[in-house]
């Protein structure tokens, strides 16, 4: 018998079944919204030329390109994705693109100076086990930068308070709350962005910092919310989360004069210990 409070998992909320052109546009809007914050973190990390970098779930490739620029010709950047169709045109001699499932496939060999993962972990059944695979592959003092959505009630209230008007706040809350519920139904983790610092510390990383961000994004027919709503509308409708047939949300999200808080994302980063410290921790009795 099915437990109504714990329904069986549904497929990954944002699988790869969308039209390629619309999915590429959606990924580009994600880059436009979240890349400035990611690039700020990369500046803080102070990645050196010649570094080896692994980007997990590279999407449309903007951060891969940024890492390649920083690492330079003497560096190495490996970009992975379960569907790397939008990464094929990255023209840089130091970039390797591979089709890869981080939950099951062997890790690309390397001792990584930087591992970056954004908007991936929260969609996986067991994100902590993935982090437990990634962290040991860091070089001594190598840094992991993990970014994941955080659409818990407290975070959404904080973000909604930054909306420029009540109409935008209400639309944002309706959409983001539905995303939270849909991710929960899919067996995903809609509040992972808030939990990342604790997880990274539990797996031995040091110097951990955490920041939550929700920049304002404009409406528009090819904007962040319009494309994401179009992507999720069938699932919202199927699960009775939002009635997308009346067009009330789409009319707001299509309006370029509107400003909405982006879906909040939490970013945490920390570094691996030095060689001797790591060995000592591994040898400590549990």
C-alpha positions in Angstrom: 0.0 0.0 0.0 1.3 3.5 -0.9 1.9 5.9 2.0 0.3 9.2 0.9 2.7 11.1 3.1 5.7 9.3 1.5 4.9 8.8 -2.2 7.3 6.8 -4.3 10.1 8.8 -5.9 9.5 10.3 -9.3 12.2 10.8 -12.0 14.8 13.5 -11.6 12.9 16.8 -11.7 14.9 18.3 -14.6 15.8 15.4 -16.7 17.2 15.8 -20.2 14.0 15.2 -22.1 13.4 18.9 -23.1 13.8 20.4 -26.5 17.5 21.0 -26.9 17.2 24.7 -27.9 14.9 25.5 -24.9 17.1 23.5 -22.5 20.2 25.4 -23.7 18.4 28.7 -23.2 17.3 27.6 -19.7 20.9 26.6 -18.8 22.2 29.9 -20.0 19.7 31.8 -17.8 21.0 29.8 -14.9 24.5 30.9 -15.7 23.4 34.6 -16.0 21.7 34.4 -12.6 24.3 32.4 -10.6 27.6 32.9 -12.3 28.5 36.2 -10.7 28.3 34.6 -7.3 30.3 31.6 -8.4 33.0 33.7 -10.0 33.3 35.7 -6.8 34.0 32.5 -4.9 36.6 31.5 -7.5 38.3 34.8 -6.9 38.3 34.2 -3.2 39.8 30.7 -3.7 42.6 32.3 -5.6 43.1 29.4 -8.0 46.6 29.5 -9.5 47.6 29.0 -13.2 48.5 25.4 -13.9 45.9 24.1 -11.5 43.9 20.9 -12.2 40.1 21.4 -12.0 37.1 19.1 -12.1 33.7 20.5 -12.8 30.8 18.1 -12.1 27.6 18.7 -14.1 29.0 21.4 -16.2 25.7 22.3 -18.0 26.3 24.9 -20.8 29.9 25.3 -19.8 30.4 28.9 -18.6 32.2 28.0 -15.4 34.3 25.4 -17.3 35.4 28.3 -19.6 36.2 30.5 -16.6 38.3 27.7 -15.0 40.2 27.1 -18.2 41.0 30.8 -18.4 42.3 30.8 -14.8 44.2 27.5 -15.1 45.7 28.5 -18.4 47.5 26.4 -21.0 49.6 24.6 -18.3 46.4 23.6 -16.3 43.9 20.9 -16.7 40.1 21.2 -16.6 37.8 18.2 -16.8 34.1 19.0 -17.4 31.6 16.2 -16.8 27.9 15.9 -17.4 25.4 13.0 -17.9 24.5 14.8 -21.1 27.4 16.9 -22.4 25.7 18.0 -25.6 26.2 21.7 -24.7 29.9 21.3 -23.9 31.1 20.0 -27.2 32.1 23.4 -28.6 34.4 24.5 -25.7 37.5 25.4 -27.6 40.4 25.2 -25.2 43.4 22.9 -25.3 43.3 22.3 -21.6 39.7 21.2 -21.4 38.5 17.6 -21.5 34.7 16.9 -21.7 33.4 13.5 -20.7 30.0 12.0 -20.4 29.9 10.9 -16.8 27.4 9.9 -14.0 28.9 11.0 -10.7 26.8 8.6 -8.7 28.0 5.4 -10.5 31.0 6.0 -12.8 34.6 6.0 -11.7 36.0 9.4 -10.9 38.2 10.9 -13.6 41.8 10.2 -12.3 43.6 13.1 -10.8 44.6 14.9 -7.6 42.4 18.0 -8.0 43.3 21.5 -6.9 39.7 22.5 -7.3 36.4 20.6 -7.6 33.3 22.6 -8.4 29.7 21.3 -8.5 26.6 23.5 -8.8 22.9 22.6 -9.1 23.6 18.9 -9.2 23.9 17.5 -5.7 20.4 18.5 -4.6 18.8 16.4 -7.3 20.6 13.2 -6.4 19.2 10.5 -4.0 22.3 10.6 -1.8 24.3 13.7 -2.2 26.5 13.1 0.8 27.8 9.8 -0.7 28.8 11.7 -3.8 30.7 14.3 -1.7 32.3 11.4 0.1 33.6 10.2 -3.3 34.8 13.6 -4.4 36.6 14.9 -1.3 39.3 12.2 -1.1 40.3 13.0 -4.7 41.4 16.5 -3.7 45.1 17.4 -3.7 46.5 18.5 -0.3 44.9 21.9 0.3 42.8 21.3 -2.8 39.4 23.1 -2.5 35.8 21.9 -3.1 33.2 24.5 -4.0 29.7 23.1 -3.7 26.5 25.0 -4.6 23.0 23.7 -4.1 19.5 25.1 -4.0 18.0 26.1 -0.7 14.2 26.5 -0.9 13.4 25.8 2.7 10.6 28.0 4.3 13.0 30.2 6.3 15.2 30.9 3.3 12.2 31.6 1.1 10.8 34.1 3.6 14.1 36.0 3.6 14.3 36.0 -0.2 10.7 37.1 -0.6 11.3 40.1 1.7 13.8 41.4 -0.9 11.1 41.5 -3.7 10.4 44.9 -5.0 6.6 44.5 -4.6 4.0 42.2 -3.2 3.0 40.8 -6.6 6.6 39.6 -7.3 6.9 38.2 -3.7 3.7 36.2 -4.0 4.6 34.8 -7.4 8.1 33.9 -6.2 6.7 32.1 -3.1 4.1 30.2 -5.0 6.7 28.9 -7.5 9.5 28.2 -5.1 7.2 26.4 -2.6 6.0 24.2 -5.5 9.6 23.5 -6.5 10.3 22.4 -2.9 7.4 20.0 -2.9 8.2 18.7 -6.4 11.8 18.0 -5.4 10.7 16.3 -2.3 8.4 14.0 -4.3 11.3 13.2 -6.6 13.5 12.1 -3.7 15.6 15.2 -4.1 16.9 17.6 -1.4 15.4 21.1 -1.7 17.2 22.5 1.3 20.7 21.0 0.7 22.3 24.4 0.2 21.8 25.2 3.9 23.3 21.8 5.0 26.4 21.9 2.9 28.8 23.3 5.6 28.0 20.6 8.1 28.5 17.9 5.4 31.8 19.3 4.2 33.1 19.5 7.8 32.0 16.0 8.5 34.1 14.8 5.6 37.3 16.5 6.8 37.4 19.8 4.9 38.8 22.8 6.7 38.4 26.6 6.5 34.7 26.2 5.4 32.8 29.3 4.4 29.1 29.4 3.5 27.0 32.1 1.7 23.4 32.1 0.6 22.3 34.3 -2.4 19.1 35.1 -4.2 19.8 37.9 -6.7 16.9 39.7 -8.3 16.1 38.5 -11.9 13.9 40.2 -14.4 10.9 38.6 -16.1 10.8 38.0 -19.8 9.5 35.3 -22.2 13.0 33.8 -22.5 14.0 34.6 -18.9 14.9 32.4 -15.9 11.4 31.9 -14.5 9.5 31.7 -17.8 11.8 28.9 -19.1 11.9 27.1 -15.8 8.1 27.3 -15.4 7.7 25.9 -19.0 10.1 23.1 -18.0 8.2 22.2 -14.8 4.6 22.9 -15.8 3.7 19.3 -16.7 5.0 18.1 -13.3 3.4 20.9 -11.4 0.1 20.0 -13.1 0.4 16.2 -12.7 1.1 16.6 -8.9 -1.6 19.3 -8.3 1.0 21.8 -7.1 0.2 24.7 -9.4 -2.6 25.0 -11.9 -0.5 26.2 -14.9 -3.5 26.2 -17.2 -4.8 29.6 -16.0 -1.7 31.4 -17.0 -1.5 33.6 -13.9 2.2 32.8 -13.2 3.3 32.7 -16.8 1.9 36.2 -17.5 3.9 37.6 -14.6 7.1 35.7 -15.4 6.8 36.8 -19.1 6.7 40.5 -18.1 10.1 42.1 -18.5 9.1 44.9 -16.2 8.9 42.5 -13.2 11.7 41.7 -10.8 11.7 38.5 -8.8 14.2 37.0 -6.3 16.0 34.1 -7.9 15.6 30.6 -6.3 18.0 30.8 -3.3 21.3 28.9 -3.6 23.7 28.1 -0.9 27.4 27.9 -1.6 30.0 26.3 0.7 33.7 25.8 0.1 36.5 24.3 2.1 40.0 22.9 1.6 41.5 19.5 2.2 44.2 19.3 4.9 47.9 19.0 4.2 49.3 15.5 3.5 50.4 14.8 7.1 47.2 16.1 8.6 45.1 14.0 6.2 47.1 10.9 7.0 46.8 11.5 10.7 43.0 11.9 10.5 42.7 8.7 8.5 44.7 6.8 11.2 42.8 8.2 14.2 40.6 5.6 15.8 36.8 6.1 15.4 
